[in-house]
Amino acid sequence: MDWRKPSTGIGSVATNSALELSRRLRRHALRMVHAAKSSHIGTCLSMADILAVLYDGVLNVRPAEPQWPGRDRLVVSKGHGAAIVYAALAERGFFPVTELDRYCRDGSPLTGHINSHVPGVDAATGALGHGLGIACGLALGARRSGAGWRAFTILSDGELDEGSIWEAVLFAPHHRLDNLVAIVDYNKIQSFGRVSDVLELEPLAAKWRAFNWGVRELDGHDHDALRAALTALPIEPGRPSVLIAHTVKGKGVPFMEDDLLWHYRSPSDAELAAALAAVSGGEKAGAP
Amino acid sequence: MRTAFIETLCELAAADERIVLVCGDLGYSVLEVFARRFPDRYLNAGVAEANMTGVAAGLAMTGRVVFTYSIANFPVIRCLEQVRNDVCYHGLDVKIVAVGGGLAYGPQGYTHHGVEDLAVMRVLPGMTVVAPGDPVEARLATRAVVRQAGPCYLRLGKAGETVVHQSEPPFAIGRAIPMRDGSDVTLISTGGVLALVAGAADALGRQGIRARVLSMPCVAPLDQEAVERAAAETPLVVTVEEHGAGGLASAVAEVLAARPSAARLLPLRLERRAIQVADDQATLRSAQGLSVEGITEAVSRALARRA
């Protein structure tokens, strides 16, 4: 793969809205999991809007210079959402969009869980409960270097079951990491069923507050709300921020929404066509 | 060894601003000297080894050389997945330090016995595994792991180990340290049993058995050449380690099995069985043959059988 080739994606954020980006990301992710016959489309769709807003001007990154030391870091801790993360990076210009066709195949670095050997990926993830600790280390490193960049991490709700997450939740406020931003993709479904049935997280916001984080709850599919929150950080001075983003697993494809099945199942040809039509929002479900 | 380690780390940190020390709320009366001298580069992560290791990975991603420090299994097995995924997969400059390797915390019970660490660490991708044999090697190993790029594991004893090396031997990652030459048997030692092995070589010498002694602080990468030479030049290769299955003996066996050699391997190590009683390190070692007498007897018996 020639990673240095300019992207055929949207490139500049100025000319494209996050809404259009989120549609493209959804289309890419659907095509990728369909072609690779892989799973986790539900979790991809649930964070599509979060990623779209982050990469539409919130994250300070330089796609032509992925290792630029001054960049904001993003650790997507829910590594099983790899397809849509790669889609976002390709659309943002980190590598050619055509490479997405090789997702999970052909010796591609685009593995089914997020791979740090892909330009624009700051940390490999896939085993749950790792991202927040790494993000704490990144934020602390920036702080102690006097650098102004921030560390973002996207967590799944299911991974909040992991004890290591709560070690990090305890750590970050103690070290006043107000350059750390956690976003919980709270779609209420984990791998064996509803979060409330498997291992209840509620009262979730109160838990983070009790650990001394700045907390904001929002609709994780409302671009205006996401942008408002992500451009008014930290939520509280001197504290790390957490956005508890209420989302819907499979969002954007009515027959996938809020259904555990789509944590596992890969869409058939007919389902792909229907899904692409659904996420195109009335537009033609043509090439992304 | 911990004193040799922390003194050396302070020297290194004075010259290298990248060096950071993160502990898991252990190291009382050892780490203070570093914390006082380098407050901006010291961090107590609390009793939270998984996060300690994740934080170390994140810090290392910002260009630092990060030492994590705790007792026996805590920085190794407790957080093994963070070591594997966060540190090793990213090839980061995280140097994991465990004090109390082997049975140094003998009376404290099995939770504090670091007897599987070498096995676990040596199979991880890119992980350099070093178990110094005495305080002199501990000093040299500390310098070497800073020079060595990527993840390293430094298994230290506790305090008061016998100084075996009277002067600083040449020390390089992946290289054995020849202690004495001999043609009847090769004794390969890793970690804190080095003094016992040196003593056994003396005792064997009094019986007319000429033992070659290799100190092998580096279990991964292993000095294959030194092992192959030992197998070619001495009929018996004996490994000695304060560790159970999967450590030095296994690493040496892998080398020997891959090459035609007439040499036999005698592994002297701990049984794959949790110790359920309290006793001091020397007694627990001796009970499983890890003493000057035990090693001497096992070697002369093996040579006699052969003859």
Interface residues (C-beta under 8 A of the other chain):
Chain A: R73 S116 D122 A123 A124 T125 G126 A127 G129 H130 L132 G133 I134 A135 C136 G137 L138 A139 L140 G141 A142 R144 S145 A151 G163 S164 E167 A168 L170 F171 H174
Chain B: D40 R41 L43 A45 G46 A48 A50 N51 T53 G54 V55 A56 A57 G58 L59 A60 M61 T62 G63 R64 E81 Q82 N85 D86 Y89 H90
